[in-house]
Amino acid sequence: MSELQPFPDDWERALAVVAHPDDMEYGAASAVARWTAEGKHVAYLLVTRGEAGIATMPPDEVTALRAVEQRNSCAAVGVDVLEYLDHPDGLVVEGLDLRRDLAAAIRRHRPDVVISINHHDSWGGPSWNHADHRAVGRALLDAVRDAGNRWLFAEAGEPWDGTRFVAFNASPSSTHAVDVGDHIDAGIASLRCHEVYLAALDGDDDPDTFLRASARSVGESFGCDYATAFEIIGGA
């Protein structure tokens, strides 16, 4: 990991945009817990409801279940605004419809910064990122620009060009980090709220073990006990 810079803290409002319930909880939530404890406002926008995420349960049951788990997860890190765009889980299309919906949300929330997760093809090495993550991340970068152009998606609200940058957690090209030593417990609690989803996953990774190991690794590079890394795109 290249030398990480401190994540800018001179902002007040953030909009976190991800594809699925639980996406923010695999690392970024610990940073959110720090930011909300500092008095910053963070809202969550989920592009899908994660209805295709549990192979052993039908989508209509999963939708209701994951909505409860995500609401509890948000509460664990001080987030009280949670919205959905209702695009189909697993089938998110990077295109004008998604850009329009994202631009409308950015205009509505008027964030200083936008938070998301890795949108690259890989997490690093031979891994392959989820199609929805890739589609949402790339469309999000376009939508931040779209939101400031009054001639694009004119029906989607008053323009907003005040977003300074987009920060992607868990990127293989991370540039910045947040010290989360005082807030990693809240981040772990946030992931644990996805109880039924986690139980349905193959493997036995415990949220505490997984998140601490990941944050410790970033912290070693950043010079603290635990940290969360982000790739910042745009002027910080």
Buried (B, 14 or more C-beta within 10 A) or exposed (E): BEEBEEBBEEBEBBBBBBBBBBBBBBBBBBBBBBBBEEEBBBBBBBBBBBBBBBEEBEBEEBBEBBBEBBBBBBBBBBBEEBBBBEBBBBEBEBEEEBBBBBBBBBBBBBBBBBBBBBBBEEBEEEEEBBBBBBBBBBBBBBBBBBBBEEEBBEEBBEBBEBBBBBBBBBBBEBBBBBBBBEBBBBBBBBBBBBBBBBEBEEEEEEBBEBBBEBBBBBBEBBEBBBBBBBBBBBEB
